[in-house]
């Protein structure tokens, strides 16, 4: 299975900050990567698919970039509701695999 | 609106069996591939099973292959996960999730999750 290495595992930031989370795939996955946000006790919420496309009603302060093996999620101008855990997920081949998560606090 | 509601979770002894169900509504269930994803403190998020919209093909994570079976009843809008030979490390929250309708294979709508605890 493709391994996804996500960093950092935790990130301390403040409202208004710009933060970047990175995911690296163990092999070339093209642009087949998405990002999820999860809050405690809730299911993950899809933010971005195919590397950079925003899902429905996701604010434009979220952006994704990358291709091949290296990908980033950037949040520009953190809002209070953005403090959560973020995961990348590759859908290049099954089993799709998640990164270990980044807790934004 | 899209709704996915899991049921069937609970406590089971190692070696036991359990069947999870996921009732779908608010979208044409028979047109969408579906997934089961689990989450545990030790292993994080893990895609465990996938089924095509018509049930014609299934895929599994190596960790559950031969023990779990995903199926669907498109006449009832229900997704299932039959789990057998359960092990302690199968403990976790199991989510059903729908594949997106925007040309990506990712999952867009998720249920609230069903807790499965494997313990003696």
Interface residues (C-beta under 8 A of the other chain):
Chain A: X1 X32 X34 X43 X44 X45 X46 X49 X50 X53 X55 X56 X87 X89 X91 X94 X95 X96 X97 X98 X100 X101
Chain B: X44 X45 X46 X47 X48 X50 X59 X60 X61 X62 X95 X97 X100 X102 X103 X104 X105 X106 X107 X108 X110 X111 X112 X113
